[in-house]
Amino acid sequence: MTKTIATGTIVWALSMLLSGCATYSSSRIDEKTGMYEGNAVADPVWITKSVSGVDLNRYAYVYLQTRSNFYPARFEYYVRHALFRNGFVRVLNQQELTQLVLDTPRLASINSLTDPVAVRRLSMLAGPILQVSYDSTGQGARNYTDFSVHDLSTGELLFQIKFDKVIWTDSEKETMQPVLNAFKVWVDQNRAAGGSAV
């Protein structure tokens, strides 16, 4: 019994080390570029969609959806902070967006945030709304990432990074920072073309 527990403990410890768990630390920002230290951006192969000429100034809110199997609340805060650094200040998660609907009489007809038709109507009445979704999950030493930006009024996919890779040391440095740096590059390019942030 003791041997079994010891073996299980060793396997668990090794899997945690191999998984390269993120700490969601207050990462340093390069003052010249505004990107996370190291300025690493996502591999271009990972970027499956990148629409240019997006007028970011037209969006009233950002609807943030995050999913992670490692400290999900911290992960949401980490992503929200990255959005704030990029000039997005009116960021709402599902609970906050639900409260906005409940507190706004003209949105009384909205009864779902999962029904595409209802969400599109919400974006037309209260927005437009930009949806940012970030799914980062780990299975053993492999990380699966799907980061996307949608216009909720039209359903159009504006930007997406999707990949999976083995994490060798730190998923924050190897996946999260490059993803958010690439997002910043996309935001900056659109802002330079006349689309200011929300």
URKAKA-V477767 format. One record per pair of residues at least 12 apart in sequence whose C-alpha atoms are under 10 Angstrom apart, sorted by the first residue. I is the first residue (numbers start at 1). J is the second residue. D is the distance in Angstrom with one decimal. If there is no record, write none. Layout:
I_J_D, I_J_D
//
This chain:
12_140_10.0, 14_140_9.7, 14_141_9.9, 15_139_9.5, 15_140_6.0, 15_141_7.1, 16_140_7.7, 16_141_8.2, 17_140_9.4, 17_141_8.4, 17_167_10.0, 17_168_9.0, 17_169_7.9, 17_170_9.4, 18_140_7.0, 18_141_5.1, 18_142_8.8, 18_166_9.0, 18_167_7.2, 18_168_6.6, 18_169_7.2, 18_170_9.1, 19_138_7.1, 19_139_7.6, 19_140_5.4, 19_141_4.0, 19_142_6.8, 19_143_8.1, 19_166_8.3, 19_167_6.3, 19_168_7.5, 19_169_7.8, 19_170_8.0, 19_171_7.8, 20_138_9.2, 20_140_9.1, 20_141_6.9, 20_142_8.9, 20_143_9.2, 20_166_9.1, 20_167_5.7, 20_168_6.3, 20_169_4.9, 20_170_4.3, 20_171_5.3, 20_172_8.2, 20_173_9.6, 20_174_9.1, 21_70_7.6, 21_71_9.9, 21_138_8.6, 21_141_9.1, 21_143_9.9, 21_167_8.8, 21_168_10.0, 21_169_8.1, 21_170_6.0, 21_171_5.9, 21_172_7.6, 22_70_8.0, 22_71_9.2, 22_75_9.1, 22_169_9.3, 22_170_5.9, 22_171_5.3, 22_172_4.9, 22_173_8.1, 22_174_9.6, 22_175_9.7, 22_176_8.8, 23_70_9.4, 23_71_9.2, 23_74_8.9, 23_75_9.3, 23_170_8.5, 23_171_8.8, 23_172_7.2, 23_173_10.0, 24_71_9.0, 24_74_6.8, 24_75_6.8, 24_76_9.8, 24_77_8.8, 24_78_6.3, 24_79_9.5, 24_171_9.7, 24_172_7.0, 24_173_9.9, 24_176_9.4, 25_74_9.5, 25_78_8.3, 25_172_8.7, 26_78_8.5, 26_81_9.8, 27_78_9.8, 27_172_9.3, 27_173_9.3, 27_177_8.9, 29_85_10.0, 33_181_9.7, 33_184_9.8, 33_185_9.7, 34_85_8.3, 34_86_8.7, 34_181_8.7, 34_184_8.5, 34_185_9.9, 35_82_9.5, 35_85_9.4, 35_86_9.6, 35_177_8.4, 35_178_9.1, 35_180_8.2, 35_181_5.6, 35_182_9.0, 35_183_9.9, 35_184_7.4, 35_185_8.8, 36_82_9.5, 36_173_9.0, 36_176_9.8, 36_177_6.2, 36_178_8.0, 36_180_8.2, 36_181_6.6, 36_184_9.9, 37_173_9.2, 37_177_8.5, 37_178_10.0, 37_181_9.6, 38_173_9.0, 38_177_9.0, 38_178_9.1, 38_181_9.9, 39_177_8.3, 39_178_7.5, 39_181_6.9, 39_182_9.3, 40_173_8.6, 40_174_8.7, 40_175_9.5, 40_177_7.2, 40_178_5.1, 40_179_8.7, 40_180_9.5, 40_181_6.9, 40_182_8.3, 41_174_9.6, 41_175_8.9, 41_176_9.5, 41_177_7.4, 41_178_4.0, 41_179_6.2, 41_180_7.7, 41_181_5.3, 41_182_5.0, 41_183_8.7, 41_184_9.4, 41_185_8.6, 42_161_7.9, 42_162_9.7, 42_163_9.7, 42_174_9.0, 42_175_7.5, 42_176_9.0, 42_177_8.4, 42_178_4.6, 42_179_5.2, 42_180_8.3, 42_181_7.5, 42_182_5.8, 42_183_8.9, 43_161_9.1, 43_163_9.4, 43_175_9.9, 43_178_8.1, 43_179_8.8, 43_182_8.9, 44_161_8.9, 44_182_9.1, 45_161_8.7, 45_162_8.9, 45_163_8.6, 46_145_9.5, 46_146_9.5, 46_160_8.3, 46_161_5.3, 46_162_5.4, 46_163_5.6, 46_164_8.9, 46_179_9.2, 47_146_10.0, 47_147_9.3, 47_148_9.8, 47_159_7.8, 47_160_5.8, 47_161_4.4, 47_162_6.6, 47_163_8.6, 47_179_9.2, 47_182_8.7, 47_183_9.8, 48_148_9.6, 48_159_7.6, 48_160_5.6, 48_161_5.8, 48_162_6.8, 48_163_9.4, 49_148_8.7, 49_149_9.5, 49_157_7.5, 49_158_6.6, 49_159_4.9, 49_160_4.9, 49_161_7.2, 49_162_9.4, 50_148_9.9, 50_149_9.5, 50_157_8.6, 50_158_5.9, 50_159_4.5, 50_160_6.7, 50_161_8.9, 50_183_9.6, 50_186_7.4, 51_156_9.8, 51_157_8.2, 51_158_5.1, 51_159_6.2, 51_160_9.4, 51_186_8.6, 51_190_8.8, 52_158_8.2, 52_159_9.2, 52_186_8.0, 52_187_9.4, 52_189_7.6, 52_190_6.1, 52_191_9.8, 52_193_8.4, 52_195_9.9, 53_189_8.2, 53_190_5.5, 53_191_8.4, 53_192_9.2, 53_193_6.2, 53_194_7.8, 53_195_7.4, 54_151_9.9, 54_158_8.0, 54_186_9.7, 54_187_8.8, 54_189_9.2, 54_190_5.7, 54_191_8.1, 54_193_8.1, 54_194_8.3, 54_195_6.0, 54_196_9.2, 55_187_9.9, 55_190_7.0, 55_191_7.5, 55_193_8.1, 55_194_6.5, 55_195_3.8, 55_196_6.7, 55_197_8.3, 55_198_9.7, 56_88_9.5, 56_130_8.5, 56_187_8.2, 56_190_7.4, 56_191_7.2, 56_194_8.3, 56_195_4.5, 56_196_5.1, 56_197_5.0, 56_198_6.2, 57_128_10.0, 57_191_8.6, 57_194_8.3, 57_195_5.3, 57_196_4.6, 57_197_5.3, 57_198_5.5, 58_127_8.2, 58_128_6.8, 58_129_8.7, 58_130_9.3, 58_195_7.9, 58_196_8.3, 58_197_8.5, 58_198_7.4, 59_88_9.9, 59_90_9.6, 59_123_9.2, 59_126_9.6, 59_127_6.0, 59_128_4.8, 59_129_5.3, 59_130_6.2, 59_131_9.9, 59_151_8.8, 59_152_9.9, 59_153_10.0, 59_195_9.9, 59_196_9.5, 59_197_8.0, 59_198_5.8, 60_88_9.9, 60_89_9.9, 60_90_7.4, 60_91_9.4, 60_123_9.0, 60_126_7.4, 60_127_4.9, 60_128_5.7, 60_129_5.9, 60_130_8.0, 60_197_9.6, 60_198_6.2, 61_88_8.3, 61_89_8.2, 61_90_5.2, 61_91_6.0, 61_92_7.2, 61_97_9.4, 61_123_9.0, 61_126_8.4, 61_127_6.4, 61_128_7.1, 61_129_5.0, 61_130_6.3, 61_131_8.4, 61_197_10.0, 61_198_6.5, 62_80_10.0, 62_83_9.1, 62_88_7.3, 62_89_8.3, 62_90_6.2, 62_91_4.7, 62_92_6.1, 62_93_8.4, 62_97_9.5, 62_127_9.1, 62_128_9.0, 62_129_5.7, 62_130_4.7, 62_131_5.6, 62_132_6.8, 62_149_9.7, 62_150_9.9, 62_151_9.7, 62_152_9.8, 62_197_10.0, 62_198_7.4, 63_90_8.7, 63_91_6.0, 63_92_5.1, 63_93_5.8, 63_94_7.3, 63_96_9.1, 63_97_7.3, 63_123_10.0, 63_129_6.7, 63_130_6.1, 63_131_4.6, 63_132_6.1, 63_133_8.2, 63_149_9.7, 63_150_9.6, 63_152_9.0, 64_76_8.3, 64_79_8.7, 64_80_7.8, 64_83_9.4, 64_91_6.5, 64_92_5.9, 64_93_4.9, 64_94_7.3, 64_96_9.8, 64_97_9.3, 64_130_8.5, 64_131_6.0, 64_132_5.0, 64_133_5.9, 64_134_8.1, 64_149_9.6, 65_79_9.6, 65_80_9.9, 65_92_8.7, 65_93_6.2, 65_94_7.1, 65_131_7.6, 65_132_6.3, 65_133_4.6, 65_134_6.3, 65_135_8.1, 65_147_9.9, 65_148_9.8, 66_79_8.1, 66_80_9.5, 66_93_8.5, 66_94_9.7, 66_132_8.3, 66_133_5.7, 66_134_4.8, 66_135_5.6, 66_136_8.0, 66_146_10.0, 66_147_9.1, 67_133_8.3, 67_134_6.4, 67_135_4.7, 67_136_6.2, 67_137_7.3, 67_145_9.9, 67_146_9.8, 68_134_8.5, 68_135_6.2, 68_136_5.1, 68_137_5.0, 68_138_7.9, 68_144_9.8, 68_145_9.6, 69_135_9.4, 69_136_7.7, 69_137_5.6, 69_138_6.9, 69_139_9.2, 70_136_8.9, 70_137_7.6, 70_138_8.0, 72_136_9.6, 72_137_9.9, 75_134_9.5, 75_135_9.9, 75_136_9.0, 75_176_9.9, 76_93_8.8, 76_134_8.8, 78_176_9.6, 79_132_9.7, 79_133_9.8, 79_134_8.1, 79_176_9.0, 79_180_8.1, 80_92_9.1, 80_93_9.3, 80_132_10.0, 82_177_9.5, 82_180_7.1, 82_181_9.1, 82_183_9.6, 82_184_8.8, 83_132_9.3, 83_180_8.8, 83_183_9.3, 83_184_8.8, 83_197_9.6, 83_198_9.8, 84_197_9.7, 84_198_9.7, 85_184_9.1, 86_180_9.8, 86_183_9.1, 86_184_6.6, 86_185_9.8, 86_187_7.5, 86_188_8.4, 86_197_7.4, 86_198_9.4, 87_187_9.4, 87_196_8.3, 87_197_5.4, 87_198_6.7, 88_196_9.5, 88_197_5.7, 88_198_4.9, 89_197_8.6, 89_198_6.5, 90_197_9.9, 90_198_6.7, 91_129_9.8, 91_130_9.4, 91_131_9.5, 91_132_9.5, 91_198_8.7, 92_131_9.6, 93_131_9.9, 93_132_9.8, 94_113_7.9, 97_113_8.6, 98_110_9.5, 98_111_9.3, 98_112_8.7, 98_113_7.7, 100_126_9.3, 101_113_9.8, 101_122_8.4, 101_126_8.9, 104_126_9.1, 106_122_9.8, 106_125_7.8, 106_126_8.7, 107_121_9.1, 107_122_7.0, 107_125_7.1, 107_126_7.7, 108_122_9.9, 109_121_9.2, 109_122_8.9, 110_122_6.6, 110_125_9.8, 116_152_8.6, 116_153_9.7, 116_155_8.4, 117_152_9.8, 117_153_9.5, 117_155_9.9, 119_152_6.9, 119_153_7.9, 119_155_9.5, 120_151_9.1, 120_152_5.6, 120_153_4.8, 120_154_7.0, 120_155_7.5, 121_152_8.8, 121_153_7.2, 121_154_9.9, 122_152_8.5, 122_153_8.1, 123_151_8.6, 123_152_5.9, 123_153_5.2, 123_154_9.0, 124_152_8.4, 124_153_5.9, 124_154_9.3, 125_153_9.5, 127_152_8.8, 127_153_8.1, 128_151_7.7, 128_152_7.1, 128_153_6.1, 128_154_9.4, 129_150_8.7, 129_151_6.5, 129_152_5.7, 129_153_6.9, 129_154_9.9, 129_198_9.4, 130_149_7.0, 130_150_5.9, 130_151_5.0, 130_152_6.0, 130_153_8.4, 130_155_9.8, 130_158_9.6, 130_198_8.8, 131_148_8.0, 131_149_5.5, 131_150_5.0, 131_151_6.3, 131_152_6.3, 131_153_9.8, 131_155_9.5, 131_157_9.5, 131_158_9.8, 132_147_7.5, 132_148_5.8, 132_149_4.6, 132_150_6.6, 132_151_9.1, 132_152_9.9, 132_159_9.3, 132_160_9.7, 133_146_7.8, 133_147_5.7, 133_148_5.2, 133_149_6.4, 133_150_8.4, 133_160_9.4, 134_146_5.9, 134_147_4.4, 134_148_6.5, 134_149_8.9, 134_160_9.7, 134_161_9.4, 134_162_9.9, 134_176_9.7, 134_179_9.7, 134_180_10.0, 135_147_6.2, 135_148_8.8, 135_162_9.4, 136_162_9.9, 136_163_9.9, 136_164_9.5, 136_171_9.6, 136_175_8.9, 136_176_8.3, 137_164_9.5, 138_164_9.3, 138_165_9.7, 138_166_9.4, 138_167_9.2, 138_171_9.1, 139_166_9.5, 140_166_8.8, 140_167_9.2, 141_165_8.4, 141_166_5.5, 141_167_5.6, 141_168_7.4, 141_169_9.4, 141_171_9.4, 142_164_6.8, 142_165_5.5, 142_166_4.2, 142_167_5.8, 142_168_9.0, 142_171_9.3, 143_163_8.3, 143_164_5.4, 143_165_5.5, 143_166_6.2, 143_167_6.6, 143_171_7.6, 143_174_9.7, 143_175_8.1, 144_162_7.9, 144_163_6.1, 144_164_4.3, 144_165_6.9, 144_166_9.0, 144_175_9.3, 145_161_7.5, 145_162_5.6, 145_163_5.5, 145_164_6.0, 145_165_8.7, 145_175_7.9, 145_176_8.7, 145_179_9.0, 146_160_7.3, 146_161_5.8, 146_162_4.5, 146_163_6.7, 146_164_8.7, 146_179_9.5, 147_159_8.1, 147_160_5.5, 147_161_5.1, 147_162_6.3, 147_163_9.3, 147_176_9.8, 147_179_7.7, 147_180_9.0, 147_183_9.0, 148_160_4.2, 148_161_6.4, 148_162_8.3, 148_183_9.4, 149_161_9.4, 149_183_9.4, 158_186_9.9, 159_183_8.2, 159_186_8.0, 159_187_9.8, 160_179_9.7, 160_183_8.9, 161_179_7.2, 161_180_9.8, 161_182_8.7, 161_183_8.8, 162_179_9.4, 163_175_9.4
//
